Amino acid sequence: VKLLINLMEEVVSSLVDEVIQKADMCGCDRCRLDVMAVSLNHLPPRYVVSDKGKAFSKADFLDMQNNVSVLRELTRAAEVVRSHPRH
Ligand SMILES: [Zn+2]
């Protein structure tokens, strides 16, 4: 089975909990997904074709995790959701 995966979404998903903790904000499912949505709307998608949901380059993934603009967008999104939670 081949899957189309947005690597940027995987990276954001791997970083969001830490960012939410640092922002000292609500970490419920709704707020967590809102932070992901807001940040992903401001980040370029990075699509890869993957086997069984795995097998993307670990080096690419780590590069993106350490990308300053990804962290900056996540932090900005956390601030947006923290000041205007949807619940
Ligand atoms: Zn919440």
PDB file of the backbone (N, CA, C, O) and the ligand in Angstrom, with CONECT records:
HET     ZN  A 101       1
ATOM      1  N   VAL A   1       0.842  -1.205   0.000  1.00  0.00           N
ATOM      2  CA  VAL A   1       0.000   0.000   0.000  1.00  0.00           C
ATOM      3  C   VAL A   1       0.874   1.251   0.000  1.00  0.00           C
ATOM      4  O   VAL A   1       1.776   1.390   0.826  1.00  0.00           O
ATOM      5  N   LYS A   2       0.600   2.146  -0.923  1.00  0.00           N
ATOM      6  CA  LYS A   2       1.329   3.421  -0.975  1.00  0.00           C
ATOM      7  C   LYS A   2       0.438   4.514  -0.404  1.00  0.00           C
ATOM      8  O   LYS A   2      -0.766   4.559  -0.655  1.00  0.00           O
ATOM      9  N   LEU A   3       1.057   5.386   0.363  1.00  0.00           N
ATOM     10  CA  LEU A   3       0.308   6.498   0.948  1.00  0.00           C
ATOM     11  C   LEU A   3       0.950   7.816   0.554  1.00  0.00           C
ATOM     12  O   LEU A   3       2.169   7.928   0.425  1.00  0.00           O
ATOM     13  N   LEU A   4       0.091   8.812   0.366  1.00  0.00           N
ATOM     14  CA  LEU A   4       0.585  10.157   0.144  1.00  0.00           C
ATOM     15  C   LEU A   4       0.604  10.869   1.492  1.00  0.00           C
ATOM     16  O   LEU A   4      -0.425  10.997   2.157  1.00  0.00           O
ATOM     17  N   ILE A   5       1.768  11.322   1.876  1.00  0.00           N
ATOM     18  CA  ILE A   5       1.932  11.903   3.204  1.00  0.00           C
ATOM     19  C   ILE A   5       2.479  13.317   3.087  1.00  0.00           C
ATOM     20  O   ILE A   5       3.398  13.580   2.312  1.00  0.00           O
ATOM     21  N   ASN A   6       1.911  14.210   3.855  1.00  0.00           N
ATOM     22  CA  ASN A   6       2.479  15.549   3.965  1.00  0.00           C
ATOM     23  C   ASN A   6       3.495  15.521   5.109  1.00  0.00           C
ATOM     24  O   ASN A   6       3.137  15.542   6.287  1.00  0.00           O
ATOM     25  N   LEU A   7       4.752  15.475   4.729  1.00  0.00           N
ATOM     26  CA  LEU A   7       5.818  15.382   5.724  1.00  0.00           C
ATOM     27  C   LEU A   7       5.774  16.567   6.693  1.00  0.00           C
ATOM     28  O   LEU A   7       6.103  16.427   7.871  1.00  0.00           O
ATOM     29  N   MET A   8       5.368  17.727   6.188  1.00  0.00           N
ATOM     30  CA  MET A   8       5.278  18.907   7.051  1.00  0.00           C
ATOM     31  C   MET A   8       4.271  18.666   8.181  1.00  0.00           C
ATOM     32  O   MET A   8       4.489  19.079   9.320  1.00  0.00           O
ATOM     33  N   GLU A   9       3.164  17.990   7.847  1.00  0.00           N
ATOM     34  CA  GLU A   9       2.162  17.688   8.870  1.00  0.00           C
ATOM     35  C   GLU A   9       2.732  16.743   9.928  1.00  0.00           C
ATOM     36  O   GLU A   9       2.469  16.910  11.119  1.00  0.00           O
ATOM     37  N   GLU A  10       3.505  15.759   9.495  1.00  0.00           N
ATOM     38  CA  GLU A  10       4.131  14.827  10.442  1.00  0.00           C
ATOM     39  C   GLU A  10       5.086  15.567  11.373  1.00  0.00           C
ATOM     40  O   GLU A  10       5.134  15.309  12.576  1.00  0.00           O
ATOM     41  N   VAL A  11       5.843  16.494  10.786  1.00  0.00           N
ATOM     42  CA  VAL A  11       6.814  17.249  11.581  1.00  0.00           C
ATOM     43  C   VAL A  11       6.099  18.137  12.597  1.00  0.00           C
ATOM     44  O   VAL A  11       6.472  18.179  13.769  1.00  0.00           O
ATOM     45  N   VAL A  12       5.067  18.849  12.134  1.00  0.00           N
ATOM     46  CA  VAL A  12       4.301  19.721  13.031  1.00  0.00           C
ATOM     47  C   VAL A  12       3.680  18.889  14.150  1.00  0.00           C
ATOM     48  O   VAL A  12       3.693  19.294  15.312  1.00  0.00           O
ATOM     49  N   SER A  13       3.138  17.725  13.796  1.00  0.00           N
ATOM     50  CA  SER A  13       2.523  16.848  14.780  1.00  0.00           C
ATOM     51  C   SER A  13       3.537  16.394  15.838  1.00  0.00           C
ATOM     52  O   SER A  13       3.192  16.223  17.007  1.00  0.00           O
ATOM     53  N   SER A  14       4.785  16.204  15.414  1.00  0.00           N
ATOM     54  CA  SER A  14       5.808  15.728  16.347  1.00  0.00           C
ATOM     55  C   SER A  14       6.291  16.831  17.288  1.00  0.00           C
ATOM     56  O   SER A  14       6.875  16.550  18.335  1.00  0.00           O
ATOM     57  N   LEU A  15       6.042  18.090  16.909  1.00  0.00           N
ATOM     58  CA  LEU A  15       6.552  19.211  17.713  1.00  0.00           C
ATOM     59  C   LEU A  15       5.478  19.930  18.522  1.00  0.00           C
ATOM     60  O   LEU A  15       5.789  20.682  19.446  1.00  0.00           O
ATOM     61  N   VAL A  16       4.209  19.695  18.172  1.00  0.00           N
ATOM     62  CA  VAL A  16       3.145  20.550  18.705  1.00  0.00           C
ATOM     63  C   VAL A  16       2.993  20.446  20.222  1.00  0.00           C
ATOM     64  O   VAL A  16       2.722  21.449  20.883  1.00  0.00           O
ATOM     65  N   ASP A  17       3.164  19.251  20.779  1.00  0.00           N
ATOM     66  CA  ASP A  17       2.942  19.097  22.219  1.00  0.00           C
ATOM     67  C   ASP A  17       3.958  19.893  23.042  1.00  0.00           C
ATOM     68  O   ASP A  17       3.615  20.494  24.060  1.00  0.00           O
ATOM     69  N   GLU A  18       5.205  19.886  22.585  1.00  0.00           N
ATOM     70  CA  GLU A  18       6.248  20.632  23.272  1.00  0.00           C
ATOM     71  C   GLU A  18       5.963  22.134  23.205  1.00  0.00           C
ATOM     72  O   GLU A  18       6.139  22.856  24.187  1.00  0.00           O
ATOM     73  N   VAL A  19       5.525  22.586  22.042  1.00  0.00           N
ATOM     74  CA  VAL A  19       5.234  24.012  21.858  1.00  0.00           C
ATOM     75  C   VAL A  19       4.061  24.439  22.749  1.00  0.00           C
ATOM     76  O   VAL A  19       4.085  25.518  23.342  1.00  0.00           O
ATOM     77  N   ILE A  20       3.039  23.587  22.836  1.00  0.00           N
ATOM     78  CA  ILE A  20       1.878  23.888  23.668  1.00  0.00           C
ATOM     79  C   ILE A  20       2.281  23.968  25.141  1.00  0.00           C
ATOM     80  O   ILE A  20       1.806  24.831  25.879  1.00  0.00           O
ATOM     81  N   GLN A  21       3.151  23.068  25.551  1.00  0.00           N
ATOM     82  CA  GLN A  21       3.624  23.087  26.941  1.00  0.00           C
ATOM     83  C   GLN A  21       4.367  24.376  27.258  1.00  0.00           C
ATOM     84  O   GLN A  21       4.149  24.993  28.301  1.00  0.00           O
ATOM     85  N   LYS A  22       5.255  24.778  26.338  1.00  0.00           N
ATOM     86  CA  LYS A  22       6.031  25.994  26.546  1.00  0.00           C
ATOM     87  C   LYS A  22       5.138  27.226  26.554  1.00  0.00           C
ATOM     88  O   LYS A  22       5.420  28.202  27.250  1.00  0.00           O
ATOM     89  N   ALA A  23       4.055  27.175  25.776  1.00  0.00           N
ATOM     90  CA  ALA A  23       3.154  28.332  25.690  1.00  0.00           C
ATOM     91  C   ALA A  23       2.234  28.396  26.906  1.00  0.00           C
ATOM     92  O   ALA A  23       1.509  29.375  27.084  1.00  0.00           O
ATOM     93  N   ASP A  24       2.261  27.361  27.740  1.00  0.00           N
ATOM     94  CA  ASP A  24       1.426  27.311  28.935  1.00  0.00           C
ATOM     95  C   ASP A  24      -0.043  27.563  28.593  1.00  0.00           C
ATOM     96  O   ASP A  24      -0.691  28.441  29.164  1.00  0.00           O
ATOM     97  N   MET A  25      -0.545  26.778  27.654  1.00  0.00           N
ATOM     98  CA  MET A  25      -1.928  26.958  27.183  1.00  0.00           C
ATOM     99  C   MET A  25      -2.696  25.646  27.280  1.00  0.00           C
ATOM    100  O   MET A  25      -2.131  24.602  27.606  1.00  0.00           O
ATOM    101  N   CYS A  26      -3.992  25.717  26.991  1.00  0.00           N
ATOM    102  CA  CYS A  26      -4.838  24.523  26.995  1.00  0.00           C
ATOM    103  C   CYS A  26      -4.307  23.509  25.987  1.00  0.00           C
ATOM    104  O   CYS A  26      -4.021  23.863  24.843  1.00  0.00           O
ATOM    105  N   GLY A  27      -4.176  22.254  26.403  1.00  0.00           N
ATOM    106  CA  GLY A  27      -3.650  21.221  25.519  1.00  0.00           C
ATOM    107  C   GLY A  27      -4.686  20.201  25.107  1.00  0.00           C
ATOM    108  O   GLY A  27      -4.336  19.070  24.767  1.00  0.00           O
ATOM    109  N   CYS A  28      -5.961  20.576  25.129  1.00  0.00           N
ATOM    110  CA  CYS A  28      -7.009  19.625  24.744  1.00  0.00           C
ATOM    111  C   CYS A  28      -6.928  19.339  23.240  1.00  0.00           C
ATOM    112  O   CYS A  28      -6.229  20.036  22.504  1.00  0.00           O
ATOM    113  N   ASP A  29      -7.648  18.310  22.797  1.00  0.00           N
ATOM    114  CA  ASP A  29      -7.592  17.914  21.389  1.00  0.00           C
ATOM    115  C   ASP A  29      -7.937  19.063  20.454  1.00  0.00           C
ATOM    116  O   ASP A  29      -7.298  19.262  19.421  1.00  0.00           O
ATOM    117  N   ARG A  30      -8.967  19.817  20.842  1.00  0.00           N
ATOM    118  CA  ARG A  30      -9.416  20.923  19.989  1.00  0.00           C
ATOM    119  C   ARG A  30      -8.301  21.967  19.809  1.00  0.00           C
ATOM    120  O   ARG A  30      -7.994  22.369  18.687  1.00  0.00           O
ATOM    121  N   CYS A  31      -7.710  22.390  20.906  1.00  0.00           N
ATOM    122  CA  CYS A  31      -6.668  23.419  20.835  1.00  0.00           C
ATOM    123  C   CYS A  31      -5.424  22.885  20.127  1.00  0.00           C
ATOM    124  O   CYS A  31      -4.779  23.602  19.363  1.00  0.00           O
ATOM    125  N   ARG A  32      -5.095  21.620  20.389  1.00  0.00           N
ATOM    126  CA  ARG A  32      -3.928  21.012  19.753  1.00  0.00           C
ATOM    127  C   ARG A  32      -4.104  20.999  18.231  1.00  0.00           C
ATOM    128  O   ARG A  32      -3.187  21.353  17.491  1.00  0.00           O
ATOM    129  N   LEU A  33      -5.286  20.591  17.774  1.00  0.00           N
ATOM    130  CA  LEU A  33      -5.541  20.542  16.337  1.00  0.00           C
ATOM    131  C   LEU A  33      -5.629  21.943  15.740  1.00  0.00           C
ATOM    132  O   LEU A  33      -5.221  22.162  14.599  1.00  0.00           O
ATOM    133  N   ASP A  34      -6.164  22.896  16.515  1.00  0.00           N
ATOM    134  CA  ASP A  34      -6.204  24.277  16.036  1.00  0.00           C
ATOM    135  C   ASP A  34      -4.792  24.823  15.824  1.00  0.00           C
ATOM    136  O   ASP A  34      -4.527  25.490  14.825  1.00  0.00           O
ATOM    137  N   VAL A  35      -3.898  24.544  16.752  1.00  0.00           N
ATOM    138  CA  VAL A  35      -2.508  25.000  16.611  1.00  0.00           C
ATOM    139  C   VAL A  35      -1.889  24.381  15.353  1.00  0.00           C
ATOM    140  O   VAL A  35      -1.182  25.055  14.605  1.00  0.00           O
ATOM    141  N   MET A  36      -2.162  23.092  15.131  1.00  0.00           N
ATOM    142  CA  MET A  36      -1.637  22.439  13.928  1.00  0.00           C
ATOM    143  C   MET A  36      -2.212  23.064  12.669  1.00  0.00           C
ATOM    144  O   MET A  36      -1.479  23.324  11.714  1.00  0.00           O
ATOM    145  N   ALA A  37      -3.525  23.309  12.658  1.00  0.00           N
ATOM    146  CA  ALA A  37      -4.179  23.865  11.468  1.00  0.00           C
ATOM    147  C   ALA A  37      -3.647  25.252  11.151  1.00  0.00           C
ATOM    148  O   ALA A  37      -3.326  25.551  10.000  1.00  0.00           O
ATOM    149  N   VAL A  38      -3.551  26.102  12.172  1.00  0.00           N
ATOM    150  CA  VAL A  38      -3.082  27.473  11.952  1.00  0.00           C
ATOM    151  C   VAL A  38      -1.653  27.471  11.429  1.00  0.00           C
ATOM    152  O   VAL A  38      -1.334  28.203  10.493  1.00  0.00           O
ATOM    153  N   SER A  39      -0.794  26.657  12.023  1.00  0.00           N
ATOM    154  CA  SER A  39       0.605  26.654  11.579  1.00  0.00           C
ATOM    155  C   SER A  39       0.740  26.034  10.190  1.00  0.00           C
ATOM    156  O   SER A  39       1.506  26.528   9.362  1.00  0.00           O
ATOM    157  N   LEU A  40      -0.005  24.948   9.931  1.00  0.00           N
ATOM    158  CA  LEU A  40       0.121  24.287   8.620  1.00  0.00           C
ATOM    159  C   LEU A  40      -0.410  25.166   7.490  1.00  0.00           C
ATOM    160  O   LEU A  40       0.022  25.028   6.346  1.00  0.00           O
ATOM    161  N   ASN A  41      -1.343  26.070   7.801  1.00  0.00           N
ATOM    162  CA  ASN A  41      -1.825  27.002   6.778  1.00  0.00           C
ATOM    163  C   ASN A  41      -0.769  28.037   6.412  1.00  0.00           C
ATOM    164  O   ASN A  41      -0.895  28.729   5.402  1.00  0.00           O
ATOM    165  N   HIS A  42       0.267  28.142   7.232  1.00  0.00           N
ATOM    166  CA  HIS A  42       1.324  29.107   6.952  1.00  0.00           C
ATOM    167  C   HIS A  42       2.644  28.452   6.555  1.00  0.00           C
ATOM    168  O   HIS A  42       3.653  29.131   6.368  1.00  0.00           O
ATOM    169  N   LEU A  43       2.626  27.139   6.429  1.00  0.00           N
ATOM    170  CA  LEU A  43       3.853  26.419   6.073  1.00  0.00           C
ATOM    171  C   LEU A  43       3.656  25.698   4.739  1.00  0.00           C
ATOM    172  O   LEU A  43       2.552  25.239   4.443  1.00  0.00           O
ATOM    173  N   PRO A  44       4.706  25.595   3.937  1.00  0.00           N
ATOM    174  CA  PRO A  44       4.558  24.889   2.664  1.00  0.00           C
ATOM    175  C   PRO A  44       4.383  23.391   2.895  1.00  0.00           C
ATOM    176  O   PRO A  44       5.098  22.815   3.715  1.00  0.00           O
ATOM    177  N   PRO A  45       3.456  22.751   2.198  1.00  0.00           N
ATOM    178  CA  PRO A  45       3.331  21.294   2.323  1.00  0.00           C
ATOM    179  C   PRO A  45       4.556  20.615   1.712  1.00  0.00           C
ATOM    180  O   PRO A  45       5.241  21.183   0.862  1.00  0.00           O
ATOM    181  N   ARG A  46       4.810  19.415   2.154  1.00  0.00           N
ATOM    182  CA  ARG A  46       5.959  18.668   1.618  1.00  0.00           C
ATOM    183  C   ARG A  46       5.502  17.226   1.440  1.00  0.00           C
ATOM    184  O   ARG A  46       5.614  16.404   2.350  1.00  0.00           O
ATOM    185  N   TYR A  47       4.984  16.937   0.248  1.00  0.00           N
ATOM    186  CA  TYR A  47       4.387  15.620   0.025  1.00  0.00           C
ATOM    187  C   TYR A  47       5.425  14.584  -0.377  1.00  0.00           C
ATOM    188  O   TYR A  47       6.303  14.839  -1.202  1.00  0.00           O
ATOM    189  N   VAL A  48       5.300  13.418   0.224  1.00  0.00           N
ATOM    190  CA  VAL A  48       6.135  12.284  -0.147  1.00  0.00           C
ATOM    191  C   VAL A  48       5.237  11.061  -0.298  1.00  0.00           C
ATOM    192  O   VAL A  48       4.186  10.962   0.334  1.00  0.00           O
ATOM    193  N   VAL A  49       5.673  10.128  -1.150  1.00  0.00           N
ATOM    194  CA  VAL A  49       4.968   8.855  -1.282  1.00  0.00           C
ATOM    195  C   VAL A  49       5.662   7.854  -0.384  1.00  0.00           C
ATOM    196  O   VAL A  49       6.885   7.714  -0.395  1.00  0.00           O
ATOM    197  N   SER A  50       4.847   7.163   0.393  1.00  0.00           N
ATOM    198  CA  SER A  50       5.416   6.323   1.427  1.00  0.00           C
ATOM    199  C   SER A  50       4.790   4.928   1.412  1.00  0.00           C
ATOM    200  O   SER A  50       3.635   4.758   1.021  1.00  0.00           O
ATOM    201  N   ASP A  51       5.560   3.946   1.839  1.00  0.00           N
ATOM    202  CA  ASP A  51       5.038   2.590   1.973  1.00  0.00           C
ATOM    203  C   ASP A  51       4.527   2.377   3.383  1.00  0.00           C
ATOM    204  O   ASP A  51       5.271   2.549   4.348  1.00  0.00           O
ATOM    205  N   LYS A  52       3.272   2.008   3.511  1.00  0.00           N
ATOM    206  CA  LYS A  52       2.692   1.683   4.810  1.00  0.00           C
ATOM    207  C   LYS A  52       2.946   2.768   5.848  1.00  0.00           C
ATOM    208  O   LYS A  52       3.191   2.473   7.018  1.00  0.00           O
ATOM    209  N   GLY A  53       2.888   3.987   5.427  1.00  0.00           N
ATOM    210  CA  GLY A  53       3.021   5.087   6.368  1.00  0.00           C
ATOM    211  C   GLY A  53       4.416   5.294   6.918  1.00  0.00           C
ATOM    212  O   GLY A  53       4.611   6.094   7.833  1.00  0.00           O
ATOM    213  N   LYS A  54       5.385   4.586   6.373  1.00  0.00           N
ATOM    214  CA  LYS A  54       6.754   4.772   6.856  1.00  0.00           C
ATOM    215  C   LYS A  54       7.680   5.083   5.692  1.00  0.00           C
ATOM    216  O   LYS A  54       7.247   5.379   4.578  1.00  0.00           O
ATOM    217  N   ALA A  55       8.963   5.004   5.991  1.00  0.00           N
ATOM    218  CA  ALA A  55       9.979   5.014   4.937  1.00  0.00           C
ATOM    219  C   ALA A  55      10.277   6.377   4.339  1.00  0.00           C
ATOM    220  O   ALA A  55      10.920   6.456   3.292  1.00  0.00           O
ATOM    221  N   PHE A  56       9.822   7.467   4.982  1.00  0.00           N
ATOM    222  CA  PHE A  56      10.365   8.718   4.505  1.00  0.00           C
ATOM    223  C   PHE A  56      11.744   8.921   5.129  1.00  0.00           C
ATOM    224  O   PHE A  56      12.069   8.334   6.161  1.00  0.00           O
ATOM    225  N   SER A  57      12.525   9.741   4.499  1.00  0.00           N
ATOM    226  CA  SER A  57      13.910   9.916   4.924  1.00  0.00           C
ATOM    227  C   SER A  57      13.989  10.505   6.330  1.00  0.00           C
ATOM    228  O   SER A  57      13.448  11.578   6.594  1.00  0.00           O
ATOM    229  N   LYS A  58      14.654   9.805   7.210  1.00  0.00           N
ATOM    230  CA  LYS A  58      14.807  10.283   8.579  1.00  0.00           C
ATOM    231  C   LYS A  58      15.607  11.581   8.613  1.00  0.00           C
ATOM    232  O   LYS A  58      15.350  12.452   9.444  1.00  0.00           O
ATOM    233  N   ALA A  59      16.569  11.705   7.715  1.00  0.00           N
ATOM    234  CA  ALA A  59      17.388  12.923   7.650  1.00  0.00           C
ATOM    235  C   ALA A  59      16.519  14.122   7.266  1.00  0.00           C
ATOM    236  O   ALA A  59      16.637  15.195   7.858  1.00  0.00           O
ATOM    237  N   ASP A  60      15.642  13.934   6.266  1.00  0.00           N
ATOM    238  CA  ASP A  60      14.733  15.011   5.866  1.00  0.00           C
ATOM    239  C   ASP A  60      13.855  15.420   7.039  1.00  0.00           C
ATOM    240  O   ASP A  60      13.651  16.606   7.299  1.00  0.00           O
ATOM    241  N   PHE A  61      13.336  14.407   7.747  1.00  0.00           N
ATOM    242  CA  PHE A  61      12.444  14.666   8.870  1.00  0.00           C
ATOM    243  C   PHE A  61      13.155  15.481   9.948  1.00  0.00           C
ATOM    244  O   PHE A  61      12.604  16.452  10.467  1.00  0.00           O
ATOM    245  N   LEU A  62      14.386  15.078  10.280  1.00  0.00           N
ATOM    246  CA  LEU A  62      15.139  15.792  11.312  1.00  0.00           C
ATOM    247  C   LEU A  62      15.480  17.211  10.857  1.00  0.00           C
ATOM    248  O   LEU A  62      15.427  18.149  11.653  1.00  0.00           O
ATOM    249  N   ASP A  63      15.825  17.365   9.592  1.00  0.00           N
ATOM    250  CA  ASP A  63      16.101  18.692   9.037  1.00  0.00           C
ATOM    251  C   ASP A  63      14.899  19.606   9.232  1.00  0.00           C
ATOM    252  O   ASP A  63      15.038  20.761   9.637  1.00  0.00           O
ATOM    253  N   MET A  64      13.723  19.074   8.939  1.00  0.00           N
ATOM    254  CA  MET A  64      12.512  19.890   9.038  1.00  0.00           C
ATOM    255  C   MET A  64      12.165  20.180  10.495  1.00  0.00           C
ATOM    256  O   MET A  64      11.698  21.271  10.823  1.00  0.00           O
ATOM    257  N   GLN A  65      12.394  19.198  11.364  1.00  0.00           N
ATOM    258  CA  GLN A  65      12.134  19.421  12.796  1.00  0.00           C
ATOM    259  C   GLN A  65      12.980  20.557  13.335  1.00  0.00           C
ATOM    260  O   GLN A  65      12.541  21.312  14.203  1.00  0.00           O
ATOM    261  N   ASN A  66      14.205  20.678  12.815  1.00  0.00           N
ATOM    262  CA  ASN A  66      15.122  21.699  13.303  1.00  0.00           C
ATOM    263  C   ASN A  66      15.014  22.998  12.529  1.00  0.00           C
ATOM    264  O   ASN A  66      15.744  23.953  12.794  1.00  0.00           O
ATOM    265  N   ASN A  67      14.100  23.030  11.574  1.00  0.00           N
ATOM    266  CA  ASN A  67      13.925  24.237  10.773  1.00  0.00           C
ATOM    267  C   ASN A  67      13.318  25.356  11.618  1.00  0.00           C
ATOM    268  O   ASN A  67      12.253  25.199  12.216  1.00  0.00           O
ATOM    269  N   VAL A  68      14.015  26.476  11.651  1.00  0.00           N
ATOM    270  CA  VAL A  68      13.594  27.579  12.523  1.00  0.00           C
ATOM    271  C   VAL A  68      12.225  28.123  12.134  1.00  0.00           C
ATOM    272  O   VAL A  68      11.436  28.488  13.004  1.00  0.00           O
ATOM    273  N   SER A  69      11.936  28.181  10.836  1.00  0.00           N
ATOM    274  CA  SER A  69      10.655  28.765  10.430  1.00  0.00           C
ATOM    275  C   SER A  69       9.483  27.873  10.830  1.00  0.00           C
ATOM    276  O   SER A  69       8.387  28.374  11.084  1.00  0.00           O
ATOM    277  N   VAL A  70       9.698  26.556  10.890  1.00  0.00           N
ATOM    278  CA  VAL A  70       8.640  25.652  11.345  1.00  0.00           C
ATOM    279  C   VAL A  70       8.316  25.931  12.817  1.00  0.00           C
ATOM    280  O   VAL A  70       7.152  26.038  13.202  1.00  0.00           O
ATOM    281  N   LEU A  71       9.362  26.045  13.619  1.00  0.00           N
ATOM    282  CA  LEU A  71       9.160  26.329  15.045  1.00  0.00           C
ATOM    283  C   LEU A  71       8.541  27.713  15.256  1.00  0.00           C
ATOM    284  O   LEU A  71       7.714  27.907  16.148  1.00  0.00           O
ATOM    285  N   ARG A  72       8.951  28.661  14.428  1.00  0.00           N
ATOM    286  CA  ARG A  72       8.420  30.007  14.559  1.00  0.00           C
ATOM    287  C   ARG A  72       6.921  30.024  14.250  1.00  0.00           C
ATOM    288  O   ARG A  72       6.145  30.663  14.961  1.00  0.00           O
ATOM    289  N   GLU A  73       6.514  29.319  13.185  1.00  0.00           N
ATOM    290  CA  GLU A  73       5.091  29.273  12.837  1.00  0.00           C
ATOM    291  C   GLU A  73       4.288  28.566  13.927  1.00  0.00           C
ATOM    292  O   GLU A  73       3.178  28.984  14.257  1.00  0.00           O
ATOM    293  N   LEU A  74       4.853  27.493  14.484  1.00  0.00           N
ATOM    294  CA  LEU A  74       4.160  26.771  15.545  1.00  0.00           C
ATOM    295  C   LEU A  74       3.975  27.651  16.779  1.00  0.00           C
ATOM    296  O   LEU A  74       2.912  27.653  17.399  1.00  0.00           O
ATOM    297  N   THR A  75       5.004  28.384  17.119  1.00  0.00           N
ATOM    298  CA  THR A  75       4.939  29.259  18.284  1.00  0.00           C
ATOM    299  C   THR A  75       3.918  30.369  18.064  1.00  0.00           C
ATOM    300  O   THR A  75       3.160  30.722  18.967  1.00  0.00           O
ATOM    301  N   ARG A  76       3.910  30.909  16.856  1.00  0.00           N
ATOM    302  CA  ARG A  76       2.958  31.958  16.501  1.00  0.00           C
ATOM    303  C   ARG A  76       1.517  31.400  16.573  1.00  0.00           C
ATOM    304  O   ARG A  76       0.615  32.046  17.106  1.00  0.00           O
ATOM    305  N   ALA A  77       1.327  30.189  16.025  1.00  0.00           N
ATOM    306  CA  ALA A  77       0.006  29.571  16.023  1.00  0.00           C
ATOM    307  C   ALA A  77      -0.468  29.293  17.451  1.00  0.00           C
ATOM    308  O   ALA A  77      -1.647  29.465  17.762  1.00  0.00           O
ATOM    309  N   ALA A  78       0.451  28.865  18.313  1.00  0.00           N
ATOM    310  CA  ALA A  78       0.093  28.602  19.708  1.00  0.00           C
ATOM    311  C   ALA A  78      -0.384  29.892  20.370  1.00  0.00           C
ATOM    312  O   ALA A  78      -1.325  29.879  21.163  1.00  0.00           O
ATOM    313  N   GLU A  79       0.265  30.995  20.042  1.00  0.00           N
ATOM    314  CA  GLU A  79      -0.120  32.292  20.605  1.00  0.00           C
ATOM    315  C   GLU A  79      -1.519  32.690  20.138  1.00  0.00           C
ATOM    316  O   GLU A  79      -2.324  33.193  20.922  1.00  0.00           O
ATOM    317  N   VAL A  80      -1.800  32.461  18.852  1.00  0.00           N
ATOM    318  CA  VAL A  80      -3.121  32.774  18.285  1.00  0.00           C
ATOM    319  C   VAL A  80      -4.214  31.981  19.005  1.00  0.00           C
ATOM    320  O   VAL A  80      -5.233  32.537  19.416  1.00  0.00           O
ATOM    321  N   VAL A  81      -3.984  30.668  19.152  1.00  0.00           N
ATOM    322  CA  VAL A  81      -5.007  29.801  19.758  1.00  0.00           C
ATOM    323  C   VAL A  81      -5.143  30.081  21.246  1.00  0.00           C
ATOM    324  O   VAL A  81      -6.238  30.011  21.805  1.00  0.00           O
ATOM    325  N   ARG A  82      -4.018  30.400  21.884  1.00  0.00           N
ATOM    326  CA  ARG A  82      -4.041  30.689  23.319  1.00  0.00           C
ATOM    327  C   ARG A  82      -4.896  31.940  23.600  1.00  0.00           C
ATOM    328  O   ARG A  82      -5.668  31.966  24.558  1.00  0.00           O
ATOM    329  N   SER A  83      -4.751  32.968  22.761  1.00  0.00           N
ATOM    330  CA  SER A  83      -5.529  34.195  22.993  1.00  0.00           C
ATOM    331  C   SER A  83      -6.970  34.067  22.517  1.00  0.00           C
ATOM    332  O   SER A  83      -7.841  34.790  23.000  1.00  0.00           O
ATOM    333  N   HIS A  84      -7.240  33.148  21.567  1.00  0.00           N
ATOM    334  CA  HIS A  84      -8.613  32.984  21.088  1.00  0.00           C
ATOM    335  C   HIS A  84      -8.991  31.510  21.004  1.00  0.00           C
ATOM    336  O   HIS A  84      -9.198  30.979  19.913  1.00  0.00           O
ATOM    337  N   PRO A  85      -9.082  30.851  22.156  1.00  0.00           N
ATOM    338  CA  PRO A  85      -9.477  29.419  22.121  1.00  0.00           C
ATOM    339  C   PRO A  85     -10.901  29.278  21.601  1.00  0.00           C
ATOM    340  O   PRO A  85     -11.749  30.135  21.849  1.00  0.00           O
ATOM    341  N   ARG A  86     -11.163  28.177  20.867  1.00  0.00           N
ATOM    342  CA  ARG A  86     -12.473  27.975  20.233  1.00  0.00           C
ATOM    343  C   ARG A  86     -13.447  27.285  21.166  1.00  0.00           C
ATOM    344  O   ARG A  86     -14.410  26.666  20.714  1.00  0.00           O
ATOM    345  N   HIS A  87     -13.210  27.383  22.439  1.00  0.00           N
ATOM    346  CA  HIS A  87     -14.157  26.786  23.380  1.00  0.00           C
ATOM    347  C   HIS A  87     -14.133  27.561  24.674  1.00  0.00           C
ATOM    348  O   HIS A  87     -14.860  27.225  25.609  1.00  0.00           O
TER     349      HIS A  87
HETATM  350 ZN    ZN A 101      -8.567  23.615  24.656  1.00  0.00          ZN2+
END
